[in-house]
Amino acid sequence: MPAVDNITVGVFPPLSVKDMEIKARKLRRHIISMIGKAGSGHPGGSLSAVEIVTVLYFRLLRHKPRDPNWPNRDRFILSKGHAAPLLYATLAECGYFPIDELLTLRQLDSHLQGHTDRQLTPGVEMSAGALGQGLSFAIGTALAGRLNAQDYRTYVLLGDGECDEGQIWEAAMAAAHFKLDNLVAIVDNNGLQIDGWNREVMTLEPLADKWQAFGWKVSEVNGHDLNQLITAFSEAKLNKGQPTVIIAHTIKGKGVSFMENNVDFHGKAPDATQLRVALKELAE
Amino acid sequence: MAELVSLRETYGKTLVELGKENRDIVVLDADLAKSTMTKFFAAEFPKRFFDCGIAEQNMVGIAAGLAASGKLPFASTFAVFLPGRCFDQVRMSIAQSGLNVKLVVTHGGISVGEDGISHQAIEDLALIGSLPGFTVIVPADAIETAQAVRLAAASRGPFYIRLGRPKLPLIHGRDYHFQLGKAVTMRQGEDITIIAIGAMVAAAISAANSLKGQGIDCRVLNMSTLKPLDEAAIINAATETGAIVTAEEHLEHGGLGSEVAKVVARGCPVPMELVAIKDTYAQSGKPAELMERYGLTAKDIEEAVHSVVKKKNSS
């Protein structure tokens, strides 16, 4: 891991696309191992967002794992707090805390809570878990950056089901009103929520039109394509006077055959056999 | 009669003073800046004022994000909406997050008057008081309001300061010094203690004056910090006066009375009465009419005192 060796210099050095593919696979193994060990957790929505988070942490974000509260860091806010295993695995791989600690997920006295807790885990910006709150929080960090004339950027990851929450649309309206071009929202659009397909539980479409009508620049990408994600994030940096949303089309449970598009694995851990099969599928 | 002063206006003007002293102070409102009086700050510091529109949940989340980035946010709206409209946001984004957000709400209680029950916050103290880590203050006059707001700005962690709509008499002197978590002895007495908050402190003093003439010597405590509660002052009152009456513009459930009762039951059980709203909603009406109809006047306090003194003397 050459990247980790360099963290003391400050800004994290970017990985190549090839190295990010390897990293993404590794994050998936962590996610499955952590949730398997814990015996509970949310694999589906963690696996669907792996590439989104990989591109951010290993390529685009300006951050210092040894100085998690560095004032000029780019902010990554995980609004869909149930994807905590993905964030924990990523933070550990970046060097925020030892990788060994990942297997304490959800255990008594662990600093890796079932849903994120900003007071317990280095690198976690926001306590989440109750859906719908992260975009508002992100507006706050983006406004603070503007007030302080700091040039950090704020990225916030939303679930598609999470967009059922009214607060998301209150915040969508406000971010455009405040012209926050230092704010990027990503919707992990995996199509599934606990009770089934979005289109059956609560219609979200036309999702892109909704964001556009609220005053956002919208781009749509294949959320598992690292190059498409890099391009979308780069274009967002050039967009002035309005926030950008990237609707990332993803597959829930991506990378583990029996979890893909299987809503049963929204919030269920693999059993011992499933764990073996999954890790085999994700082997290096 | 003491001078009547608006607590809301005092809040708004104190914010402006604080804004001059501390550039990190930012203020958020939800389309009620003219009523909460954050309008003064908005006029003086437009770049540090964020009107979030009629979207309290979003306002609370933005305040949390600002605090997480080193700003010192004050967020204001009516007490009925904050925490009522956005309890989960206050719970997760502020309380569970331990963030340095100051919530200053106005129009607490039924003295809101004619707007009726949708605008009368009578559950807010129970809701906010249930959240670990919150400091809860209910000032009794404008002098205490200014100091409580200043103290909130100078302290770390989440604060909730509840103000009412009407002007209230000044009951503290200009030399008053507000201390967080300390009951203020407004009047010494030996027969019974009246513990009150907010608008009910003035009513308690008035009741005590009347009862003096009837041979009952009341101690009066202003328990302006509802959380953390001054347990020592309550135990002392129970031990030394042997009877307690609480008075608040809130439901009996989960407010001052029930919190004091917990302390009394554990530390020194004595007869108690609660002057509070009894498991009901009020209605539209003039503030004074409502206070009378729902049992929140000096006369109601007097009756409660008579009742507990009788119990005390017969036990």
Interface residues (C-beta under 8 A of the other chain):
Chain A: P71 R75 I77 D117 R118 Q119 E125 M126 S127 A128 G129 A130 G132 Q133 G134 L135 S136 F137 A138 I139 G140 T141 A142 L143 A144 G145 L147 N148 G166 Q167 E170 A171 M173 A174 H177 F178
Chain B: V26 K47 R48 F50 C52 G53 A55 Q57 N58 M59 V60 G61 I62 A63 A64 G65 L66 A67 A68 S69 G70 K71 P73 D88 Q89 R91 M92 S93 Q96 S97 G98
